[in-house]
């Protein structure tokens, strides 16, 4: 609460910072499919207060078996490539065929103040007017990989609310930040015409995880360059990528040129992965569980170190930080008791 603007703090006391009953969250999500309750619960997930984490975990446990059969798309690409604009232009494709759409976006957080602008809604001018679409911007909180630390949990809650088409927009990522591919069923990589992006196509990393590449902003003076860039990407994929060809398409969110080809490709991705979804979901769940186990064990170990006062011992003068690490390894024995 100390970072909240005092002028609105009083209005947040009950709705945001307080904790309601478990039934409020579970009924609101499963029975009422209330987007406001869904947003509240995601806020609790992202809170650093233990009581908020406890109620959000209980809600997740209750909602897990009530998820709608869904398909998850990850939208990734470098900053400025137009991820939000792309989502704004294609999400209506799914709503037009009676799907419930959820959009989770991640904005970078300040390394000093930890704040985020969370401005994706302002770039999705058409979607924000549609009350049937859930849009949730979240801060990265300096979490690496292009996503928020609790994106996976937010996905589960969205699906329990009846959302069956999820579009997950990452922070602008580099070649090595591929976390989104571990959370979704298909990854769409947006690239810009020219600008050096074509050379990145022959590198390993996020390109190898992509199921569809879209040369975005293929309009105006850049249209010819965009067509040439698409050809270069196709050649790079043919030479470097294992596991077959993937579509490389030109598209302009402004003019709409190429939209039908893109939406057809999205539908084809859904159809092609239908038989594999159970395996994909199992792999996603296992990866999430391993990640949370590592976090919990790390937290337990650090708490034990603090209790033993090891942090003070390590801060004693030494010739180098490597000497301190050697001291830690040689003098500290951390035992973890697992409850049966």
C-alpha positions, 0 to 999 in steps of 0.5 A: 500500500505504501506505493499507492497514490494517497488520493485513490488509496481509500477507494482501494482498501476494500476492493483491491487490498483486502481479501474476500471469501474464497467463495466470492472468487470461486463463484465469481470465476466459475459460475458468474464468469465475472471478468472483474472478479477474475482481474481481482484474483490475478491481482492477488496472485501478483501481490507479495502479501502472504495472505493474498498468495494463500487465497489465490492458491486456494482459488486456483485449486478450486478452479483447476478442474473447471477450465474450458477447453482452450487454445493458447497463442503466444505473441512475441517479437522485438519492441516496436514491432506492433504486438498490441496492434496485431492482437487488436486487429485479429482478436475479432476473428475469434469473437466473430465465431463465438469464442471467448477471448482473453488477452494477457499482456506483459509490460517491462518494469523499471529496474529502480522503482519497479513500476510499469506503464501498462499501456497495452489497453490504450493501443487496443482501441477496438478491443477495449470497447468489447465487454466480452473480451478480457484484457489484463496488462501485468508488470514483468516485475523484472522477471526474465523470459518475456512474461510475468512470474504468474502468467501460467496461473493467470491462464488457468483462471482465465480458462475457468472463466470460460475463456477458450482463446488466449492471446498472450503478449510478451515483453519485447524479447530477444533470441534467448527469451522463449518462456512464452513457448512453454506456456502456450500451444502455438507461438507467433513471432512478429518481425519488422521489414528489414532493419536487421531482423532478417539476419536474426532469422538464421540464429537459434532461439525464439525463431526455433520456437515459432509456429508462425512468422508474420512480417508485420507493418507490411505497408506503405514504403516498407511493403516491398522491403517486407516482401523481400524480408519474408523471402529471406526468412523462408530461406533461413528456416529452410536452411537452419530449422529442424522439424519442417517448414513454418508459414512466413506471412506478410501482414499490415494491421493498418490496411488489413492486407494479409489478414485472411492469410493470417487468420487462416494460419491461426485456424490451421495451427489450432486444427494441427495441434488438436490431437497433441493438446493433452501432451502439450498441457502435461508438459506445461504443467510439469514445467510449471511445477518444477519451477515452483518447486525450485522457488520454494526450495530456494526460499526455504534455504534462504530462510534457514540461512537467515536464521543461522545468521550466515548472511552476517558471517558471509559479510565479514571481510574477505579477500574476494567474493569467491572466498566468501562463497568457499566459506559458505560451501565449507561451513554451512550444512542446510538440511530440509525436513520434508513432512510426510 
